[in-house]
Amino acid sequence: MSKPEITICLGSSCFARGNERNLQLIEEYLSSHHLVDEVDLRLGCSLCQGKCASGPNVTINGVTYGGVDPGMMLELLKNLFKEQQK
């Protein structure tokens, strides 16, 4: 399996609309599911991606998701890491 990659937009609009919480949620999810040392993950942040109207934006393995709230973020993480949790 290739290395999963998550990029969080930290432009001012996405940050203010919830990506600060989404970043915390990712870190908490990895820790609580014991994935920190089990998964080789590239977790990065970017400045504005130019899609402010659809934010907060999160890109996972090249696919950008808009309007990512904590519930959606959890679903995205569950889908991304379903193989490691079996």
PDB file of N, CA, C and O in Angstrom:
ATOM      1  N   MET A   1       0.842  -1.182   0.000  1.00  0.00           N
ATOM      2  CA  MET A   1       0.000   0.000   0.000  1.00  0.00           C
ATOM      3  C   MET A   1       0.879   1.234   0.000  1.00  0.00           C
ATOM      4  O   MET A   1       1.856   1.316   0.745  1.00  0.00           O
ATOM      5  N   SER A   2       0.521   2.206  -0.852  1.00  0.00           N
ATOM      6  CA  SER A   2       1.294   3.434  -0.876  1.00  0.00           C
ATOM      7  C   SER A   2       0.990   4.271   0.358  1.00  0.00           C
ATOM      8  O   SER A   2      -0.004   4.069   1.055  1.00  0.00           O
ATOM      9  N   LYS A   3       1.857   5.187   0.588  1.00  0.00           N
ATOM     10  CA  LYS A   3       1.751   6.051   1.762  1.00  0.00           C
ATOM     11  C   LYS A   3       0.547   6.984   1.625  1.00  0.00           C
ATOM     12  O   LYS A   3       0.493   7.762   0.672  1.00  0.00           O
ATOM     13  N   PRO A   4      -0.428   6.929   2.555  1.00  0.00           N
ATOM     14  CA  PRO A   4      -1.554   7.860   2.487  1.00  0.00           C
ATOM     15  C   PRO A   4      -1.068   9.297   2.676  1.00  0.00           C
ATOM     16  O   PRO A   4      -0.114   9.551   3.411  1.00  0.00           O
ATOM     17  N   GLU A   5      -1.730  10.219   2.008  1.00  0.00           N
ATOM     18  CA  GLU A   5      -1.324  11.616   2.108  1.00  0.00           C
ATOM     19  C   GLU A   5      -2.550  12.492   2.371  1.00  0.00           C
ATOM     20  O   GLU A   5      -3.525  12.459   1.620  1.00  0.00           O
ATOM     21  N   ILE A   6      -2.483  13.268   3.441  1.00  0.00           N
ATOM     22  CA  ILE A   6      -3.555  14.189   3.809  1.00  0.00           C
ATOM     23  C   ILE A   6      -2.964  15.595   3.862  1.00  0.00           C
ATOM     24  O   ILE A   6      -1.948  15.831   4.515  1.00  0.00           O
ATOM     25  N   THR A   7      -3.617  16.524   3.163  1.00  0.00           N
ATOM     26  CA  THR A   7      -3.195  17.920   3.192  1.00  0.00           C
ATOM     27  C   THR A   7      -4.362  18.760   3.680  1.00  0.00           C
ATOM     28  O   THR A   7      -5.457  18.706   3.121  1.00  0.00           O
ATOM     29  N   ILE A   8      -4.122  19.530   4.718  1.00  0.00           N
ATOM     30  CA  ILE A   8      -5.116  20.403   5.324  1.00  0.00           C
ATOM     31  C   ILE A   8      -4.852  21.827   4.853  1.00  0.00           C
ATOM     32  O   ILE A   8      -3.741  22.337   5.001  1.00  0.00           O
ATOM     33  N   CYS A   9      -5.871  22.470   4.286  1.00  0.00           N
ATOM     34  CA  CYS A   9      -5.716  23.872   3.910  1.00  0.00           C
ATOM     35  C   CYS A   9      -5.772  24.726   5.183  1.00  0.00           C
ATOM     36  O   CYS A   9      -6.731  24.660   5.951  1.00  0.00           O
ATOM     37  N   LEU A  10      -4.735  25.516   5.382  1.00  0.00           N
ATOM     38  CA  LEU A  10      -4.708  26.405   6.543  1.00  0.00           C
ATOM     39  C   LEU A  10      -4.743  27.871   6.126  1.00  0.00           C
ATOM     40  O   LEU A  10      -4.253  28.743   6.843  1.00  0.00           O
ATOM     41  N   GLY A  11      -5.329  28.133   4.953  1.00  0.00           N
ATOM     42  CA  GLY A  11      -5.601  29.511   4.577  1.00  0.00           C
ATOM     43  C   GLY A  11      -6.544  30.104   5.611  1.00  0.00           C
ATOM     44  O   GLY A  11      -7.221  29.363   6.324  1.00  0.00           O
ATOM     45  N   SER A  12      -6.597  31.408   5.703  1.00  0.00           N
ATOM     46  CA  SER A  12      -7.368  32.036   6.789  1.00  0.00           C
ATOM     47  C   SER A  12      -8.834  31.630   6.787  1.00  0.00           C
ATOM     48  O   SER A  12      -9.411  31.442   7.858  1.00  0.00           O
ATOM     49  N   SER A  13      -9.456  31.488   5.623  1.00  0.00           N
ATOM     50  CA  SER A  13     -10.868  31.118   5.567  1.00  0.00           C
ATOM     51  C   SER A  13     -11.085  29.684   6.057  1.00  0.00           C
ATOM     52  O   SER A  13     -11.951  29.445   6.899  1.00  0.00           O
ATOM     53  N   CYS A  14     -10.307  28.730   5.537  1.00  0.00           N
ATOM     54  CA  CYS A  14     -10.468  27.328   5.951  1.00  0.00           C
ATOM     55  C   CYS A  14     -10.103  27.135   7.424  1.00  0.00           C
ATOM     56  O   CYS A  14     -10.746  26.364   8.137  1.00  0.00           O
ATOM     57  N   PHE A  15      -9.073  27.838   7.866  1.00  0.00           N
ATOM     58  CA  PHE A  15      -8.663  27.744   9.264  1.00  0.00           C
ATOM     59  C   PHE A  15      -9.783  28.229  10.171  1.00  0.00           C
ATOM     60  O   PHE A  15     -10.129  27.567  11.151  1.00  0.00           O
ATOM     61  N   ALA A  16     -10.353  29.395   9.839  1.00  0.00           N
ATOM     62  CA  ALA A  16     -11.416  29.968  10.669  1.00  0.00           C
ATOM     63  C   ALA A  16     -12.700  29.144  10.617  1.00  0.00           C
ATOM     64  O   ALA A  16     -13.487  29.158  11.564  1.00  0.00           O
ATOM     65  N   ARG A  17     -12.912  28.433   9.521  1.00  0.00           N
ATOM     66  CA  ARG A  17     -14.149  27.676   9.344  1.00  0.00           C
ATOM     67  C   ARG A  17     -14.060  26.238   9.827  1.00  0.00           C
ATOM     68  O   ARG A  17     -15.033  25.492   9.711  1.00  0.00           O
ATOM     69  N   GLY A  18     -12.903  25.827  10.373  1.00  0.00           N
ATOM     70  CA  GLY A  18     -12.879  24.517  10.995  1.00  0.00           C
ATOM     71  C   GLY A  18     -11.676  23.629  10.765  1.00  0.00           C
ATOM     72  O   GLY A  18     -11.596  22.555  11.360  1.00  0.00           O
ATOM     73  N   ASN A  19     -10.733  24.034   9.923  1.00  0.00           N
ATOM     74  CA  ASN A  19      -9.612  23.127   9.688  1.00  0.00           C
ATOM     75  C   ASN A  19      -8.645  23.039  10.861  1.00  0.00           C
ATOM     76  O   ASN A  19      -7.879  22.080  10.951  1.00  0.00           O
ATOM     77  N   GLU A  20      -8.665  24.011  11.753  1.00  0.00           N
ATOM     78  CA  GLU A  20      -7.856  23.864  12.971  1.00  0.00           C
ATOM     79  C   GLU A  20      -8.364  22.654  13.751  1.00  0.00           C
ATOM     80  O   GLU A  20      -7.572  21.839  14.224  1.00  0.00           O
ATOM     81  N   ARG A  21      -9.669  22.537  13.883  1.00  0.00           N
ATOM     82  CA  ARG A  21     -10.271  21.393  14.581  1.00  0.00           C
ATOM     83  C   ARG A  21     -10.056  20.098  13.804  1.00  0.00           C
ATOM     84  O   ARG A  21      -9.802  19.054  14.404  1.00  0.00           O
ATOM     85  N   ASN A  22     -10.154  20.153  12.468  1.00  0.00           N
ATOM     86  CA  ASN A  22      -9.933  18.947  11.673  1.00  0.00           C
ATOM     87  C   ASN A  22      -8.513  18.411  11.845  1.00  0.00           C
ATOM     88  O   ASN A  22      -8.313  17.198  11.908  1.00  0.00           O
ATOM     89  N   LEU A  23      -7.545  19.290  11.919  1.00  0.00           N
ATOM     90  CA  LEU A  23      -6.163  18.864  12.140  1.00  0.00           C
ATOM     91  C   LEU A  23      -6.029  18.187  13.503  1.00  0.00           C
ATOM     92  O   LEU A  23      -5.383  17.145  13.612  1.00  0.00           O
ATOM     93  N   GLN A  24      -6.627  18.761  14.538  1.00  0.00           N
ATOM     94  CA  GLN A  24      -6.606  18.146  15.872  1.00  0.00           C
ATOM     95  C   GLN A  24      -7.295  16.781  15.837  1.00  0.00           C
ATOM     96  O   GLN A  24      -6.819  15.823  16.447  1.00  0.00           O
ATOM     97  N   LEU A  25      -8.404  16.700  15.127  1.00  0.00           N
ATOM     98  CA  LEU A  25      -9.162  15.460  15.043  1.00  0.00           C
ATOM     99  C   LEU A  25      -8.336  14.352  14.380  1.00  0.00           C
ATOM    100  O   LEU A  25      -8.376  13.205  14.825  1.00  0.00           O
ATOM    101  N   ILE A  26      -7.599  14.680  13.338  1.00  0.00           N
ATOM    102  CA  ILE A  26      -6.738  13.691  12.677  1.00  0.00           C
ATOM    103  C   ILE A  26      -5.706  13.160  13.663  1.00  0.00           C
ATOM    104  O   ILE A  26      -5.502  11.950  13.767  1.00  0.00           O
ATOM    105  N   GLU A  27      -5.059  14.066  14.382  1.00  0.00           N
ATOM    106  CA  GLU A  27      -4.033  13.655  15.345  1.00  0.00           C
ATOM    107  C   GLU A  27      -4.639  12.776  16.438  1.00  0.00           C
ATOM    108  O   GLU A  27      -4.048  11.768  16.824  1.00  0.00           O
ATOM    109  N   GLU A  28      -5.819  13.159  16.938  1.00  0.00           N
ATOM    110  CA  GLU A  28      -6.490  12.364  17.977  1.00  0.00           C
ATOM    111  C   GLU A  28      -6.903  10.993  17.438  1.00  0.00           C
ATOM    112  O   GLU A  28      -6.769   9.988  18.137  1.00  0.00           O
ATOM    113  N   TYR A  29      -7.399  10.944  16.213  1.00  0.00           N
ATOM    114  CA  TYR A  29      -7.845   9.694  15.602  1.00  0.00           C
ATOM    115  C   TYR A  29      -6.665   8.721  15.460  1.00  0.00           C
ATOM    116  O   TYR A  29      -6.769   7.551  15.829  1.00  0.00           O
ATOM    117  N   LEU A  30      -5.563   9.210  14.931  1.00  0.00           N
ATOM    118  CA  LEU A  30      -4.389   8.356  14.757  1.00  0.00           C
ATOM    119  C   LEU A  30      -3.896   7.811  16.092  1.00  0.00           C
ATOM    120  O   LEU A  30      -3.526   6.641  16.195  1.00  0.00           O
ATOM    121  N   SER A  31      -3.893   8.658  17.104  1.00  0.00           N
ATOM    122  CA  SER A  31      -3.435   8.245  18.425  1.00  0.00           C
ATOM    123  C   SER A  31      -4.389   7.230  19.052  1.00  0.00           C
ATOM    124  O   SER A  31      -3.945   6.197  19.553  1.00  0.00           O
ATOM    125  N   SER A  32      -5.685   7.510  19.030  1.00  0.00           N
ATOM    126  CA  SER A  32      -6.647   6.632  19.699  1.00  0.00           C
ATOM    127  C   SER A  32      -6.821   5.293  18.991  1.00  0.00           C
ATOM    128  O   SER A  32      -7.244   4.320  19.614  1.00  0.00           O
ATOM    129  N   HIS A  33      -6.502   5.227  17.702  1.00  0.00           N
ATOM    130  CA  HIS A  33      -6.602   3.966  16.960  1.00  0.00           C
ATOM    131  C   HIS A  33      -5.240   3.292  16.794  1.00  0.00           C
ATOM    132  O   HIS A  33      -5.093   2.351  16.013  1.00  0.00           O
ATOM    133  N   HIS A  34      -4.256   3.780  17.532  1.00  0.00           N
ATOM    134  CA  HIS A  34      -2.908   3.201  17.534  1.00  0.00           C
ATOM    135  C   HIS A  34      -2.333   3.120  16.123  1.00  0.00           C
ATOM    136  O   HIS A  34      -1.716   2.124  15.745  1.00  0.00           O
ATOM    137  N   LEU A  35      -2.543   4.168  15.365  1.00  0.00           N
ATOM    138  CA  LEU A  35      -2.063   4.205  13.989  1.00  0.00           C
ATOM    139  C   LEU A  35      -0.815   5.071  13.816  1.00  0.00           C
ATOM    140  O   LEU A  35      -0.209   5.081  12.745  1.00  0.00           O
ATOM    141  N   VAL A  36      -0.440   5.780  14.847  1.00  0.00           N
ATOM    142  CA  VAL A  36       0.688   6.704  14.744  1.00  0.00           C
ATOM    143  C   VAL A  36       1.949   5.974  14.284  1.00  0.00           C
ATOM    144  O   VAL A  36       2.649   6.447  13.389  1.00  0.00           O
ATOM    145  N   ASP A  37       2.236   4.843  14.882  1.00  0.00           N
ATOM    146  CA  ASP A  37       3.436   4.092  14.527  1.00  0.00           C
ATOM    147  C   ASP A  37       3.171   3.003  13.496  1.00  0.00           C
ATOM    148  O   ASP A  37       4.109   2.405  12.970  1.00  0.00           O
ATOM    149  N   GLU A  38       1.899   2.742  13.204  1.00  0.00           N
ATOM    150  CA  GLU A  38       1.540   1.668  12.280  1.00  0.00           C
ATOM    151  C   GLU A  38       1.392   2.142  10.838  1.00  0.00           C
ATOM    152  O   GLU A  38       1.506   1.346   9.906  1.00  0.00           O
ATOM    153  N   VAL A  39       1.142   3.416  10.654  1.00  0.00           N
ATOM    154  CA  VAL A  39       0.875   3.942   9.326  1.00  0.00           C
ATOM    155  C   VAL A  39       1.938   4.967   8.970  1.00  0.00           C
ATOM    156  O   VAL A  39       2.237   5.873   9.748  1.00  0.00           O
ATOM    157  N   ASP A  40       2.500   4.809   7.783  1.00  0.00           N
ATOM    158  CA  ASP A  40       3.449   5.789   7.276  1.00  0.00           C
ATOM    159  C   ASP A  40       2.639   6.822   6.513  1.00  0.00           C
ATOM    160  O   ASP A  40       2.329   6.644   5.335  1.00  0.00           O
ATOM    161  N   LEU A  41       2.304   7.896   7.198  1.00  0.00           N
ATOM    162  CA  LEU A  41       1.390   8.915   6.674  1.00  0.00           C
ATOM    163  C   LEU A  41       2.129  10.205   6.401  1.00  0.00           C
ATOM    164  O   LEU A  41       2.973  10.630   7.190  1.00  0.00           O
ATOM    165  N   ARG A  42       1.809  10.822   5.287  1.00  0.00           N
ATOM    166  CA  ARG A  42       2.292  12.175   5.010  1.00  0.00           C
ATOM    167  C   ARG A  42       1.162  13.127   5.365  1.00  0.00           C
ATOM    168  O   ARG A  42       0.167  13.212   4.645  1.00  0.00           O
ATOM    169  N   LEU A  43       1.309  13.825   6.449  1.00  0.00           N
ATOM    170  CA  LEU A  43       0.309  14.801   6.880  1.00  0.00           C
ATOM    171  C   LEU A  43       0.915  16.178   6.726  1.00  0.00           C
ATOM    172  O   LEU A  43       1.916  16.504   7.364  1.00  0.00           O
ATOM    173  N   GLY A  44       0.312  16.974   5.887  1.00  0.00           N
ATOM    174  CA  GLY A  44       0.860  18.298   5.636  1.00  0.00           C
ATOM    175  C   GLY A  44      -0.213  19.357   5.647  1.00  0.00           C
ATOM    176  O   GLY A  44      -1.410  19.070   5.674  1.00  0.00           O
ATOM    177  N   CYS A  45       0.245  20.581   5.625  1.00  0.00           N
ATOM    178  CA  CYS A  45      -0.665  21.713   5.582  1.00  0.00           C
ATOM    179  C   CYS A  45      -0.272  22.573   4.391  1.00  0.00           C
ATOM    180  O   CYS A  45       0.883  22.580   3.965  1.00  0.00           O
ATOM    181  N   SER A  46      -1.227  23.277   3.876  1.00  0.00           N
ATOM    182  CA  SER A  46      -0.938  24.175   2.773  1.00  0.00           C
ATOM    183  C   SER A  46      -1.520  25.541   3.093  1.00  0.00           C
ATOM    184  O   SER A  46      -2.391  25.686   3.951  1.00  0.00           O
ATOM    185  N   LEU A  47      -1.021  26.523   2.388  1.00  0.00           N
ATOM    186  CA  LEU A  47      -1.652  27.833   2.466  1.00  0.00           C
ATOM    187  C   LEU A  47      -2.865  27.778   1.559  1.00  0.00           C
ATOM    188  O   LEU A  47      -3.210  26.705   1.063  1.00  0.00           O
ATOM    189  N   CYS A  48      -3.498  28.864   1.339  1.00  0.00           N
ATOM    190  CA  CYS A  48      -4.756  28.901   0.590  1.00  0.00           C
ATOM    191  C   CYS A  48      -4.671  28.106  -0.706  1.00  0.00           C
ATOM    192  O   CYS A  48      -3.735  28.262  -1.490  1.00  0.00           O
ATOM    193  N   GLN A  49      -5.675  27.245  -0.917  1.00  0.00           N
ATOM    194  CA  GLN A  49      -5.758  26.440  -2.132  1.00  0.00           C
ATOM    195  C   GLN A  49      -6.629  27.119  -3.184  1.00  0.00           C
ATOM    196  O   GLN A  49      -6.811  26.573  -4.272  1.00  0.00           O
ATOM    197  N   GLY A  50      -7.168  28.297  -2.882  1.00  0.00           N
ATOM    198  CA  GLY A  50      -7.964  29.050  -3.832  1.00  0.00           C
ATOM    199  C   GLY A  50      -9.395  28.552  -3.977  1.00  0.00           C
ATOM    200  O   GLY A  50     -10.087  28.910  -4.929  1.00  0.00           O
ATOM    201  N   LYS A  51      -9.836  27.731  -3.040  1.00  0.00           N
ATOM    202  CA  LYS A  51     -11.195  27.194  -3.082  1.00  0.00           C
ATOM    203  C   LYS A  51     -11.946  27.595  -1.813  1.00  0.00           C
ATOM    204  O   LYS A  51     -12.649  26.787  -1.206  1.00  0.00           O
ATOM    205  N   CYS A  52     -11.783  28.841  -1.434  1.00  0.00           N
ATOM    206  CA  CYS A  52     -12.294  29.334  -0.156  1.00  0.00           C
ATOM    207  C   CYS A  52     -13.797  29.150   0.015  1.00  0.00           C
ATOM    208  O   CYS A  52     -14.260  28.841   1.113  1.00  0.00           O
ATOM    209  N   ALA A  53     -14.549  29.333  -1.036  1.00  0.00           N
ATOM    210  CA  ALA A  53     -16.009  29.264  -0.934  1.00  0.00           C
ATOM    211  C   ALA A  53     -16.496  27.877  -0.535  1.00  0.00           C
ATOM    212  O   ALA A  53     -17.576  27.738   0.039  1.00  0.00           O
ATOM    213  N   SER A  54     -15.701  26.845  -0.837  1.00  0.00           N
ATOM    214  CA  SER A  54     -16.131  25.479  -0.508  1.00  0.00           C
ATOM    215  C   SER A  54     -15.484  24.958   0.761  1.00  0.00           C
ATOM    216  O   SER A  54     -15.689  23.794   1.108  1.00  0.00           O
ATOM    217  N   GLY A  55     -14.711  25.771   1.468  1.00  0.00           N
ATOM    218  CA  GLY A  55     -13.965  25.321   2.628  1.00  0.00           C
ATOM    219  C   GLY A  55     -14.811  25.037   3.851  1.00  0.00           C
ATOM    220  O   GLY A  55     -15.994  25.375   3.883  1.00  0.00           O
ATOM    221  N   PRO A  56     -14.224  24.429   4.839  1.00  0.00           N
ATOM    222  CA  PRO A  56     -12.819  24.055   4.922  1.00  0.00           C
ATOM    223  C   PRO A  56     -12.497  22.872   4.009  1.00  0.00           C
ATOM    224  O   PRO A  56     -13.267  21.918   3.899  1.00  0.00           O
ATOM    225  N   ASN A  57     -11.330  22.965   3.356  1.00  0.00           N
ATOM    226  CA  ASN A  57     -10.906  21.980   2.374  1.00  0.00           C
ATOM    227  C   ASN A  57      -9.817  21.064   2.916  1.00  0.00           C
ATOM    228  O   ASN A  57      -8.893  21.497   3.605  1.00  0.00           O
ATOM    229  N   VAL A  58      -9.956  19.794   2.584  1.00  0.00           N
ATOM    230  CA  VAL A  58      -8.973  18.776   2.952  1.00  0.00           C
ATOM    231  C   VAL A  58      -8.732  17.931   1.707  1.00  0.00           C
ATOM    232  O   VAL A  58      -9.682  17.528   1.036  1.00  0.00           O
ATOM    233  N   THR A  59      -7.462  17.660   1.394  1.00  0.00           N
ATOM    234  CA  THR A  59      -7.127  16.820   0.250  1.00  0.00           C
ATOM    235  C   THR A  59      -6.562  15.511   0.770  1.00  0.00           C
ATOM    236  O   THR A  59      -5.627  15.501   1.570  1.00  0.00           O
ATOM    237  N   ILE A  60      -7.140  14.401   0.308  1.00  0.00           N
ATOM    238  CA  ILE A  60      -6.682  13.071   0.709  1.00  0.00           C
ATOM    239  C   ILE A  60      -6.330  12.295  -0.551  1.00  0.00           C
ATOM    240  O   ILE A  60      -7.181  12.059  -1.407  1.00  0.00           O
ATOM    241  N   ASN A  61      -5.077  11.907  -0.652  1.00  0.00           N
ATOM    242  CA  ASN A  61      -4.579  11.156  -1.806  1.00  0.00           C
ATOM    243  C   ASN A  61      -4.996  11.802  -3.127  1.00  0.00           C
ATOM    244  O   ASN A  61      -5.428  11.120  -4.057  1.00  0.00           O
ATOM    245  N   GLY A  62      -4.858  13.129  -3.195  1.00  0.00           N
ATOM    246  CA  GLY A  62      -5.116  13.859  -4.423  1.00  0.00           C
ATOM    247  C   GLY A  62      -6.561  14.252  -4.669  1.00  0.00           C
ATOM    248  O   GLY A  62      -6.843  14.943  -5.649  1.00  0.00           O
ATOM    249  N   VAL A  63      -7.494  13.833  -3.808  1.00  0.00           N
ATOM    250  CA  VAL A  63      -8.904  14.177  -3.956  1.00  0.00           C
ATOM    251  C   VAL A  63      -9.240  15.253  -2.925  1.00  0.00           C
ATOM    252  O   VAL A  63      -9.033  15.059  -1.727  1.00  0.00           O
ATOM    253  N   THR A  64      -9.762  16.393  -3.400  1.00  0.00           N
ATOM    254  CA  THR A  64     -10.091  17.492  -2.498  1.00  0.00           C
ATOM    255  C   THR A  64     -11.550  17.412  -2.079  1.00  0.00           C
ATOM    256  O   THR A  64     -12.445  17.252  -2.909  1.00  0.00           O
ATOM    257  N   TYR A  65     -11.770  17.527  -0.786  1.00  0.00           N
ATOM    258  CA  TYR A  65     -13.107  17.523  -0.199  1.00  0.00           C
ATOM    259  C   TYR A  65     -13.371  18.899   0.377  1.00  0.00           C
ATOM    260  O   TYR A  65     -12.508  19.469   1.046  1.00  0.00           O
ATOM    261  N   GLY A  66     -14.546  19.437   0.127  1.00  0.00           N
ATOM    262  CA  GLY A  66     -14.921  20.748   0.630  1.00  0.00           C
ATOM    263  C   GLY A  66     -15.982  20.613   1.709  1.00  0.00           C
ATOM    264  O   GLY A  66     -16.676  19.600   1.795  1.00  0.00           O
ATOM    265  N   GLY A  67     -16.095  21.640   2.522  1.00  0.00           N
ATOM    266  CA  GLY A  67     -17.099  21.656   3.584  1.00  0.00           C
ATOM    267  C   GLY A  67     -16.875  20.569   4.620  1.00  0.00           C
ATOM    268  O   GLY A  67     -17.828  20.005   5.160  1.00  0.00           O
ATOM    269  N   VAL A  68     -15.609  20.279   4.893  1.00  0.00           N
ATOM    270  CA  VAL A  68     -15.272  19.180   5.791  1.00  0.00           C
ATOM    271  C   VAL A  68     -15.485  19.599   7.241  1.00  0.00           C
ATOM    272  O   VAL A  68     -14.734  20.407   7.787  1.00  0.00           O
ATOM    273  N   ASP A  69     -16.522  19.033   7.855  1.00  0.00           N
ATOM    274  CA  ASP A  69     -16.770  19.249   9.275  1.00  0.00           C
ATOM    275  C   ASP A  69     -16.226  18.037  10.033  1.00  0.00           C
ATOM    276  O   ASP A  69     -15.808  17.067   9.400  1.00  0.00           O
ATOM    277  N   PRO A  70     -16.219  18.064  11.355  1.00  0.00           N
ATOM    278  CA  PRO A  70     -15.651  16.946  12.115  1.00  0.00           C
ATOM    279  C   PRO A  70     -16.289  15.589  11.786  1.00  0.00           C
ATOM    280  O   PRO A  70     -15.583  14.582  11.731  1.00  0.00           O
ATOM    281  N   GLY A  71     -17.594  15.545  11.569  1.00  0.00           N
ATOM    282  CA  GLY A  71     -18.246  14.278  11.233  1.00  0.00           C
ATOM    283  C   GLY A  71     -17.749  13.724   9.916  1.00  0.00           C
ATOM    284  O   GLY A  71     -17.460  12.533   9.803  1.00  0.00           O
ATOM    285  N   MET A  72     -17.649  14.589   8.919  1.00  0.00           N
ATOM    286  CA  MET A  72     -17.142  14.160   7.614  1.00  0.00           C
ATOM    287  C   MET A  72     -15.679  13.755   7.716  1.00  0.00           C
ATOM    288  O   MET A  72     -15.257  12.788   7.082  1.00  0.00           O
ATOM    289  N   MET A  73     -14.902  14.488   8.508  1.00  0.00           N
ATOM    290  CA  MET A  73     -13.491  14.166   8.675  1.00  0.00           C
ATOM    291  C   MET A  73     -13.330  12.772   9.255  1.00  0.00           C
ATOM    292  O   MET A  73     -12.473  12.008   8.810  1.00  0.00           O
ATOM    293  N   LEU A  74     -14.152  12.431  10.251  1.00  0.00           N
ATOM    294  CA  LEU A  74     -14.094  11.079  10.836  1.00  0.00           C
ATOM    295  C   LEU A  74     -14.418  10.011   9.811  1.00  0.00           C
ATOM    296  O   LEU A  74     -13.759   8.971   9.773  1.00  0.00           O
ATOM    297  N   GLU A  75     -15.420  10.248   8.981  1.00  0.00           N
ATOM    298  CA  GLU A  75     -15.779   9.271   7.940  1.00  0.00           C
ATOM    299  C   GLU A  75     -14.649   9.103   6.929  1.00  0.00           C
ATOM    300  O   GLU A  75     -14.351   7.987   6.505  1.00  0.00           O
ATOM    301  N   LEU A  76     -14.024  10.209   6.547  1.00  0.00           N
ATOM    302  CA  LEU A  76     -12.903  10.137   5.614  1.00  0.00           C
ATOM    303  C   LEU A  76     -11.747   9.333   6.210  1.00  0.00           C
ATOM    304  O   LEU A  76     -11.120   8.534   5.516  1.00  0.00           O
ATOM    305  N   LEU A  77     -11.471   9.546   7.490  1.00  0.00           N
ATOM    306  CA  LEU A  77     -10.397   8.804   8.152  1.00  0.00           C
ATOM    307  C   LEU A  77     -10.733   7.320   8.260  1.00  0.00           C
ATOM    308  O   LEU A  77      -9.872   6.471   8.030  1.00  0.00           O
ATOM    309  N   LYS A  78     -11.979   7.004   8.610  1.00  0.00           N
ATOM    310  CA  LYS A  78     -12.390   5.602   8.700  1.00  0.00           C
ATOM    311  C   LYS A  78     -12.200   4.905   7.365  1.00  0.00           C
ATOM    312  O   LYS A  78     -11.698   3.782   7.317  1.00  0.00           O
ATOM    313  N   ASN A  79     -12.597   5.559   6.279  1.00  0.00           N
ATOM    314  CA  ASN A  79     -12.443   4.970   4.952  1.00  0.00           C
ATOM    315  C   ASN A  79     -10.976   4.840   4.565  1.00  0.00           C
ATOM    316  O   ASN A  79     -10.577   3.836   3.975  1.00  0.00           O
ATOM    317  N   LEU A  80     -10.184   5.833   4.886  1.00  0.00           N
ATOM    318  CA  LEU A  80      -8.772   5.809   4.523  1.00  0.00           C
ATOM    319  C   LEU A  80      -8.013   4.708   5.245  1.00  0.00           C
ATOM    320  O   LEU A  80      -7.137   4.069   4.662  1.00  0.00           O
ATOM    321  N   PHE A  81      -8.345   4.483   6.515  1.00  0.00           N
ATOM    322  CA  PHE A  81      -7.577   3.537   7.318  1.00  0.00           C
ATOM    323  C   PHE A  81      -8.291   2.223   7.600  1.00  0.00           C
ATOM    324  O   PHE A  81      -7.909   1.502   8.522  1.00  0.00           O
ATOM    325  N   LYS A  82      -9.314   1.900   6.830  1.00  0.00           N
ATOM    326  CA  LYS A  82     -10.077   0.668   7.102  1.00  0.00           C
ATOM    327  C   LYS A  82      -9.219  -0.584   7.004  1.00  0.00           C
ATOM    328  O   LYS A  82      -9.464  -1.541   7.739  1.00  0.00           O
ATOM    329  N   GLU A  83      -8.230  -0.616   6.132  1.00  0.00           N
ATOM    330  CA  GLU A  83      -7.371  -1.791   6.002  1.00  0.00           C
ATOM    331  C   GLU A  83      -6.502  -1.991   7.259  1.00  0.00           C
ATOM    332  O   GLU A  83      -6.295  -3.123   7.697  1.00  0.00           O
ATOM    333  N   GLN A  84      -6.004  -0.908   7.824  1.00  0.00           N
ATOM    334  CA  GLN A  84      -5.134  -1.015   8.995  1.00  0.00           C
ATOM    335  C   GLN A  84      -5.896  -1.368  10.266  1.00  0.00           C
ATOM    336  O   GLN A  84      -5.285  -1.786  11.249  1.00  0.00           O
ATOM    337  N   GLN A  85      -7.219  -1.210  10.265  1.00  0.00           N
ATOM    338  CA  GLN A  85      -7.995  -1.433  11.492  1.00  0.00           C
ATOM    339  C   GLN A  85      -8.608  -2.817  11.565  1.00  0.00           C
ATOM    340  O   GLN A  85      -9.328  -3.121  12.516  1.00  0.00           O
ATOM    341  N   LYS A  86      -8.340  -3.660  10.585  1.00  0.00           N
ATOM    342  CA  LYS A  86      -8.934  -5.009  10.602  1.00  0.00           C
ATOM    343  C   LYS A  86      -8.235  -5.904  11.582  1.00  0.00           C
ATOM    344  O   LYS A  86      -8.603  -7.070  11.725  1.00  0.00           O
TER     345      LYS A  86
END
